[in-house]
Amino acid sequence: MANSLSGKIAFVTGGARGIGAAVVSRLAAEGAAVAFTYRGSAAQASALAAKIEETGGRVLAIQSDAADADALTRAIDQAARHFGKIDVLVNNAGVLYLGPVDAFSLDDFDKTVAVNVRAVFVATKAVLPYMPAGGRIVNIGSTNADRMPFPGGAAYAMSKAALQGLVKGLARDLGPKGITVNNVQPGPVDTDMNPEQGEFGSALHALMAVQRHAKADEIAAMVAYVAGPEASFVTGASLMIDGGFSA
């Protein structure tokens, strides 16, 4: 690794498993000290933190629910007190509820918005007092913001499409402060939420140019680029990494 993030402090929501854990590991390998939140995956969070510390990295795991605005704000405050600042915010926490609109509960709709959209706004607002010029805000969106080729995903697609508008507006607001804001939009990724060998795997691959799931490390690599110094002129963008799912 080039240690392109040496001296930087990163904060990742939902960092104990899946894409989030890959992002935490990659940012730490690039030299950043990393704070990350987890909700219920305490064992995975502890194991991830221990692995990073064993290689000489600095890490802080914080139990916090992204759907709870006060708890999320406190977690960011805690990380900033611990490390002194926050240079990189990765809004990774997300939920996936599927179902046809006539059977989709309002409670699931509200949970989708709370985690996938509102938490991004809450974390962004909370981190600003601690983020110096040169800061990076990266949201984990989804290719489904642009393409939802099967039924049952209306609320999820809506939540990820909302990030596209949000990131454009935030980029305008924060550009004068020297802070960039971008979305990384994965396609199918081999995680607990969407395993490659799951019931939807072959159907998804049939829609893709590269007919496989991504590895979480591949998504983390794009996040690391957008969070790094070489991406200083990239802002307001929704960057697709989906194996041609949306092509």
WOFEN-V330991 format. One record per residue. N is the residue number from 1. NEAR is the number of other C-alpha atoms within 12 Angstrom. Layout:
N;NEAR
N;NEAR
This chain:
1;16
2;17
3;20
4;22
5;31
6;24
7;23
8;35
9;43
10;52
11;56
12;57
13;52
14;45
15;49
16;40
17;36
18;34
19;43
20;45
21;42
22;35
23;48
24;51
25;43
26;38
27;48
28;42
29;33
30;32
31;28
32;39
33;40
34;49
35;50
36;52
37;47
38;38
39;29
40;18
41;24
42;21
43;16
44;24
45;34
46;25
47;21
48;36
49;33
50;20
51;21
52;30
53;20
54;14
55;15
56;15
57;29
58;34
59;38
60;38
61;39
62;35
63;31
64;34
65;31
66;41
67;31
68;22
69;24
70;18
71;24
72;39
73;32
74;23
75;35
76;49
77;27
78;27
79;38
80;32
81;18
82;23
83;25
84;23
85;30
86;41
87;42
88;52
89;58
90;51
91;46
92;45
93;43
94;38
95;34
96;30
97;30
98;23
99;19
100;17
101;17
102;11
103;14
104;21
105;16
106;15
107;13
108;24
109;28
110;21
111;26
112;33
113;33
114;29
115;38
116;42
117;39
118;29
119;40
120;46
121;34
122;28
123;44
124;42
125;24
126;28
127;39
128;32
129;21
130;32
131;34
132;25
133;21
134;33
135;40
136;50
137;52
138;52
139;54
140;51
141;47
142;39
143;35
144;37
145;34
146;29
147;28
148;24
149;19
150;17
151;17
152;20
153;28
154;30
155;34
156;40
157;33
158;28
159;36
160;41
161;31
162;29
163;43
164;37
165;24
166;33
167;38
168;24
169;20
170;32
171;31
172;20
173;20
174;28
175;25
176;16
177;19
178;24
179;39
180;43
181;47
182;46
183;44
184;43
185;40
186;41
187;44
188;43
189;37
190;27
191;25
192;20
193;24
194;26
195;21
196;24
197;19
198;18
199;12
200;20
201;24
202;18
203;19
204;34
205;26
206;18
207;25
208;25
209;17
210;19
211;21
212;26
213;35
214;32
215;28
216;35
217;28
218;29
219;43
220;38
221;28
222;34
223;48
224;38
225;31
226;40
227;44
228;37
229;25
230;18
231;25
232;22
233;21
234;29
235;35
236;32
237;30
238;36
239;32
240;30
241;35
242;37
243;27
244;25
245;32
246;26
247;15
